[in-house]
């Protein structure tokens, strides 16, 4: 199996939207990445929560493998790449999610129950209002595999 190499970060800048970064990758593409979920969840990012000035000091780390704010606060390129893919709907598109639900003859309620989600989240994913996380996309594949032959 060929070794999978993740893209490196060439540049990073804050966006107009709070807690959002504009990242340019070495593969030639650019992503807007909302990091608010990580910043709000993990203690290491606490200084960024209430300091837009500190958040604005973001820069590319050594070799493009991460971004850094201070010596103690950084975020890895692979985490940012995963977030970018999820937020762009690359893990599973809303249409693919709807097709999965309809192919199983699931209502919003039964899909929510099968995936351990709220009915509202199922609707958001199908409408494209929220990006479909990788774990949800993998769960749909797992449910398909568990009902095959």
Residue pairs with C-beta under 8 A, 6 or more apart in sequence:
6 77
6 78
6 81
7 25
7 26
7 27
7 77
7 81
8 25
8 26
8 63
8 64
8 65
8 77
9 23
9 24
9 25
9 26
9 60
9 61
9 64
9 65
9 66
9 67
9 77
9 80
10 24
10 25
10 26
10 60
10 64
11 23
11 24
11 60
12 21
12 22
12 23
12 24
12 58
12 59
12 60
12 67
13 21
13 22
13 58
14 20
14 21
14 22
14 55
14 56
14 58
15 21
15 22
15 32
17 32
17 34
18 36
18 52
19 34
19 35
19 36
19 39
19 48
19 55
20 32
20 33
20 34
20 35
20 36
21 32
21 33
21 35
21 58
21 67
21 80
22 30
22 31
22 32
23 30
23 31
23 32
23 33
23 67
23 80
23 84
24 30
25 31
25 81
26 64
31 80
31 84
31 87
31 88
32 84
32 87
33 80
33 83
33 84
33 87
34 83
34 87
35 75
35 80
35 83
38 45
38 75
38 79
38 83
39 45
39 48
39 49
40 49
44 72
44 73
45 73
47 54
47 69
47 70
47 73
48 54
48 55
48 69
48 73
54 69
54 70
55 69
57 69
57 70
58 67
58 68
58 69
59 67
59 68
59 69
60 66
60 67
60 68
61 67
61 68
61 74
64 77
65 76
65 77
66 74
66 75
66 76
66 77
67 74
67 75
67 77
67 80
68 74
68 75
82 134
85 91
85 134
86 131
86 132
86 133
86 134
87 131
88 131
89 128
89 131
89 132
91 131
91 132
91 133
91 134
91 137
92 100
92 132
92 136
92 137
92 140
93 128
93 132
94 125
94 126
94 127
94 128
94 132
97 125
97 126
97 132
97 136
97 137
97 140
98 126
100 140
100 144
101 108
101 111
101 122
101 126
104 110
104 111
104 114
104 143
104 144
104 147
106 114
108 119
108 122
108 123
108 126
109 119
111 117
111 122
112 118
112 119
112 121
112 122
114 143
115 122
115 136
115 139
115 140
115 143
116 139
117 136
121 130
123 129
124 130
125 132
125 136
